[in-house]
Each structure stands twice: as structure tokens, then as C-alpha cells.
Amino acid sequence: MRTVKIAIDLILVCLLLAGICYASSQPYEKQDIRKPIEQHLGGGLLEQQLDGLSFQYAGKELNMQTVGFAALVEFFIRKGTHFLTFALLALLVYRFLRNLCTPAVAIPWSGLISLFAAVLDEWHQTHTPHRTGMLVDVLLDAAGIFTALLGIVLLAVLFRSSHSPTRWHHRREQRF
């Protein structure tokens, strides 16, 4: 049964990596969702809420006046997808590695493997028409990876402290 779990976890990691590779190989024109955003969300409350928003990303000023409503919403969807995809990748890699080693080993290796995939993804985009690989996107991916792995650590700490004493707590009590 353990072999089946390991195989399933590895398949999930590979499927997500294949999906990332496929998505980054698509030219921007095939992924452009500005028209449906404008059709379904344009002129509504969201557009009013975003009207005063302005910020810098990769050295460019982004706001409703410079890029328009649909492009601004698309930006948040794309960057949110970056963050969540690489957070999910870190979780799946951790789940796979946890079958093979301790959490103390699986956590950092999950982060490194996922970060390596993020760097490769951005590099791959530099070879795709009308796409650019950007360091700032790798940093965004790293934030998703870090958030996911921090969540694992925090859940482990909370679960251990509320359900059962760990060996460390037991040893500490014996010393005193």
C-alpha cells in the first residue's frame, strides 16, 4: 500500500509540473482573458474598487489608467495563479518526500525543488513567443512556496502541542 501512495504522490507532482510546463509554453495570445473579464466584470463594483489602485511591478506602474480594468484584473489572476500553483507544488513535493524521509529533511528539499521548478518555468518562458521570464515572478513563486511550507510547519507544531507530547518535550521534562 505504501508503494501505491508513493507512486500516486509522484504522479501528482509530475502532472502539476507538466501543467506548469504546458502553461508556460503557451504564447500570451492563447492565454489572454481580458475580453471575458471586460464582458463579465466591466463597469461593475470591482471596477469602481480598483479605480484608485496604483502600484509598481517589475518596474512598471500598474493602474486603471495605464493598463485598463481588464488587464489589471488579469494581472491579479495571473499572479495569484503563480502564487497558488507553486504553493501547491511545494505541498505535493513535500507529500512525496515525506514518504521517503523525515519532515526536517522533506521541508527544505520541497522548497528547493519547487524553487528550482519556478526558475526553470521562468527560463522556459523566455523561449516562448510573446512571453517574458521575470525574476520578480520567481520571487512571487517563492512566496507561495514559503507560505505553503510554513503552513505545514505551523500545523505540525499546533497538532503536536495540542494532541500529544513529542519526544523532545518528554526529554526536556526528564532533564529538569
C-alpha positions in Angstrom: 0.0 0.0 0.0 2.9 2.4 0.8 4.3 1.9 -2.7 0.9 2.9 -4.2 0.8 6.0 -2.1 4.4 7.0 -3.2 3.5 6.3 -6.8 0.3 8.4 -6.6 2.2 11.3 -4.9 4.9 11.2 -7.6 2.3 11.1 -10.3 0.6 14.2 -8.8 3.9 16.1 -8.7 4.7 15.1 -12.3 1.2 16.1 -13.5 1.5 19.5 -11.9 5.0 20.0 -13.4 3.6 19.0 -16.8 0.8 21.5 -16.4 3.2 24.3 -15.5 5.4 23.4 -18.5 2.4 23.4 -20.8 1.1 26.7 -19.5 4.5 28.4 -19.8 4.9 27.2 -23.4 1.7 28.9 -24.5 2.1 32.3 -26.1 0.3 35.2 -24.3 -2.3 35.4 -27.0 -3.6 31.9 -26.2 -4.0 32.8 -22.5 -5.4 36.3 -22.9 -8.5 36.6 -20.8 -9.1 40.4 -20.9 -12.1 40.2 -23.2 -14.1 37.9 -21.0 -13.1 39.9 -17.9 -14.3 43.1 -19.6 -17.6 41.4 -20.7 -18.5 39.9 -17.3 -17.0 42.3 -14.8 -16.5 45.6 -16.6 -18.5 48.6 -15.3 -19.3 46.9 -12.1 -18.4 47.3 -8.4 -15.0 45.7 -8.9 -14.0 48.3 -11.5 -15.0 51.0 -9.1 -13.0 49.4 -6.3 -9.9 49.2 -8.4 -10.1 52.7 -9.8 -7.8 54.3 -7.2 -5.3 51.4 -7.0 -1.8 52.0 -8.3 1.4 50.1 -7.8 4.8 49.1 -9.3 5.5 45.7 -10.6 8.7 44.8 -12.4 9.5 48.5 -12.8 6.1 49.3 -14.4 3.3 51.4 -13.0 0.1 49.5 -13.0 -3.3 51.1 -12.5 -6.6 51.6 -14.4 -5.2 54.5 -16.4 -2.0 52.8 -17.6 -3.3 49.2 -18.3 -7.1 49.4 -18.1 -9.5 47.4 -15.9 -9.4 44.0 -17.7 -5.6 43.9 -17.8 -5.4 44.9 -14.1 -7.8 42.1 -13.1 -6.0 39.7 -15.4 -2.7 40.7 -13.7 -4.1 39.7 -10.3 -5.4 36.4 -11.7 -2.1 35.6 -13.3 0.0 36.5 -10.3 -2.4 34.7 -7.9 -2.1 31.6 -10.1 1.7 31.8 -9.9 1.5 32.0 -6.1 -1.1 29.2 -5.7 0.4 26.9 -8.3 3.9 26.9 -6.7 2.4 26.7 -3.2 0.6 23.5 -4.4 3.7 22.2 -6.0 5.6 22.6 -2.7 2.8 20.8 -0.8 2.8 17.9 -3.3 6.6 17.6 -3.3 6.5 17.6 0.5 3.9 14.9 0.5 6.0 12.8 -1.9 9.3 13.4 0.0 7.6 12.7 3.4 7.1 9.1 2.3 10.9 8.8 1.9 12.4 10.9 4.7 11.7 12.9 7.9 9.8 16.2 7.9 13.0 18.0 8.8 14.6 16.8 5.6 11.4 17.0 3.4 10.6 20.6 4.2 13.8 22.2 2.9 14.1 19.9 0.0 10.5 20.6 -1.0 11.3 24.3 -1.0 14.5 23.9 -3.1 12.9 21.5 -5.6 9.9 23.8 -6.0 12.1 26.9 -6.3 14.2 25.2 -8.9 10.9 24.4 -10.9 10.0 28.1 -10.6 13.3 29.2 -12.0 13.0 26.7 -14.9 9.5 27.9 -15.6 10.6 31.5 -15.9 13.6 30.5 -18.0 11.2 28.4 -20.2 9.0 31.4 -20.8 12.0 33.3 -22.2 11.9 30.9 -25.1 8.1 31.3 -25.7 6.8 33.9 -28.2 5.3 37.0 -26.5 6.3 35.8 -23.0 9.0 37.0 -20.7 10.6 35.3 -17.8 11.0 37.6 -14.8 12.9 37.3 -11.6 10.0 39.1 -9.8 7.8 36.1 -10.8 10.3 33.7 -9.3 10.1 35.7 -6.1 6.3 35.5 -6.2 6.5 31.8 -6.7 9.0 31.6 -3.8 6.5 33.4 -1.6 3.9 30.8 -2.4 6.3 28.0 -1.7 7.4 29.6 1.6 3.8 30.2 2.6 2.8 26.5 1.9 5.8 25.1 3.8 5.3 27.5 6.7 1.7 26.3 6.9 2.9 22.7 7.1 5.3 23.6 9.9 2.7 25.6 11.8 0.1 22.9 11.5 2.7 20.3 12.7 3.6 22.4 15.7 -0.1 23.1 16.6 -1.1 19.5 16.1 1.8 18.2 18.3 1.3 20.7 21.1 -2.5 20.1 21.3 -2.6 16.3 20.9 0.4 14.6 22.3 3.7 15.4 23.8 6.7 15.0 21.5 9.8 13.1 22.4 11.6 16.5 22.8 9.1 17.6 25.4 9.5 14.3 27.2 13.3 14.5 27.2 13.1 18.1 28.4 10.9 17.1 31.3 13.3 14.3 32.3 16.3 16.7 32.4 14.6 19.0 34.9 
